[in-house]
Amino acid sequence: MTKKYKPPVRKVSRDKGDQGNPMIPLRRRRNALIDDFFVNFDLVPLAGIEYICTFTPRIDMSEDEKEIVVKAEMPGVERVNIQLYVTSNKLTIKGEKTGDYNQNGRDVYCLERSYGKFARTISLPAQVDTENVSASYDKGVLTVSLPKPKQKKTYSRKIPIKGG
């Protein structure tokens, strides 16, 4: 009489945590690796929903002989939530985009809009007169006018050589 082969029965204890199933620690390590990877892309996990990007304003920058103009698109950001900082060669835009992502007990199936604090520092192509910078905000577009100094600083000059 031949016996039928029966695979061994594996007992999985749910109260022992990682000891019951060898795939659980592997799954946890994989998830931690994925989470660590996406942190570098400003992606944030949202409970039960896939990763979404945090808000970063998109800019246009132009220049002429008198000024540099930076336009930043920030739909949904209120003017009072925007802060500007300028040095002679950098412009920093900071702010926060708030929203209604708390759906008051509703089930959320899709959440593509992004919210949160943001900061963006832009290197300027020329020195600017920091005392006369002006900014305006209209229909979700921030426009920053950065005038160039009236007297250009010269970075090179001819040096006379003394001697015989």
Phi, psi and omega in degrees: 000129181263142178267143174283140179287130176241123177296151181296143180273128182258124179271127179247119179260120181286336182276354178268000177068239185288343185286336185282326184227121183291347180279338183297311178296325178296317179297318179296318178296320178297315180297319178295321178296317179295316178299315179297322180296314185284344177299325181290349180253020182055038177257140182236140178282145176235132187307119176078357182235151180295174183294144175233151179280144173282162186285134172222123181291142176268143185234157166237139178227132178226162184214144168227193184288342183261325187205167171247135179241127177244128176243128181239128179274120181221066181295137178085358178265129179279146183304322182293344180265011181248137176230139179240139175227138181224140168243186183293339181222013178218146175237129178243128177247121178237153177178191179214132175257111180263158182203184182256046183288347172277110189267020175051056175084358179281151172282129181258124182256336181211132179220093185258337179288149183243149185223168173126181179282149178216158174209134179222127178251130185244127174283130182269147184285351181207165175292147180234158176275100187294338182285339186243024178285139177229156181216150174220158182224121182213127176053041176082008179240122176268127178244122181243123177258121183243095182291146177278153179298146181293320177261119179285137174278130179269134181261352176217148177206160179279133181252121177288144180256124180270154176131179186257000000 
